[in-house]
Amino acid sequence: MAPSKLRLPLLLTLQILLTSCVNLLYAQDLRGGAGISGDIVGGAALIKPRPVDPPVKYSSAGSPGNRRRNSPQNQKEKIIEQANHARNDGGNRREEAEDKYRQALKLDPNEVRAYAGLGNIFLDQSRYAEAEAAYRQAVAIDPDYAEVYMPLGYVYFMLGKYAESLEAYRHVIQLKRNLAEAYTNLGIIYNRSERFQESVEASKQALLLTTGEGKSYEISTQSKNVVAAQAYKNLGIANLGLGRSAEAVEALKQATLLDPASASAQLHLGHAYYDLNRFSEAIDAFRIVIKLMPNSADAHYNLGLAYLAAGDKSSVLEELRLLELLKPDLAQDLRRLIK
């Protein structure tokens, strides 16, 4: 006879990892004592924007030969253009770019584009406090400068200022209502704050914009499928938080179809199956996590719990053996549950 299933509470923690230049990753902690473990790289990803360069607008006044040389306005435009080019030169000329944006500010202390450009340079280098200061200067001068709020929301998140991050993304949506990435990022922060119903609503709006036929949408840095995969993942996590495991399964299955390499989506899918007593499917999901991340102690722990619930003690003991090599404290937790 299979042992009674352990009830798995859903708790939230934050885990941060930057990969290449696009994603901030965090995982939901599904462990909670004797619960499923979620301490794994690859939770719902806050989309890290690579902000667009400030626009350059040369004046048409004067003769073509004199436009760029003589007009004070065009001198400033040329400096901003040079700064943009330096920023985009493979990261090798960031100091030059920063210096150029500062030159533009000397010509015009209220040049919003120069502050935005400085923020971009700082964000490129993960200098978040400096990026925050520059972006805040930009929106203080022009509160409707939409291109600043998306990176500002990300910067706030990285600094642990989640309320401010929410407000920044809400401001994005006020100015650009069809920006699907903003809704996706809102969903992540709502999950982080355990505001699961609001995450459901934001995630559904992101999906409406990215998958609804005939709907308009804007994608600032990612493809439609990437954003939709994140939104489905957010929706699944939110439904888990609300105790709606069947709905979580449906959302997370869509996430894994769009992003088969997402260990996090598989991890949460396994948790949802486990909650529904669908242990064989939970086992399959956790095995996929281990295939993607062979040395993940947390995935082995989860798989051990699923085997235990399914009454497969020999497989539990094999996971216990592996855990003793990977993470002895988790092995000790699992050992206490084996009767």
ABEGO torsion letter per residue (X at the ends): XBBBBBBBBBBBBBBBBBBEAABBBBBBBAAGEABBBABBBGBBBBBBBBBBBBBBBBBABEBAAAAAAABAAAAAAAAAAAAAAAAABGGAAAAAAAAAAAAAAAABAABAAAAAAAAAAAAAAGBAAAAAAAAAAAAAABAABAAAAAAAAAAAAAAGBAAAAAAAAAAAAAABAABAAAAAAAAAAAAAAGBAAAAAAAAAAAAAAAABBGBBBBBAABBAAAAAAAAAAAAAAAAAAAGBAAAAAAAAAAAAAABAABAAAAAAAAAAAAAAGBAAAAAAAAAAAAAABAABAAAAAAAAAAAAAAGBAAAAAAAAAAAAAABAAAAAAAAAABX
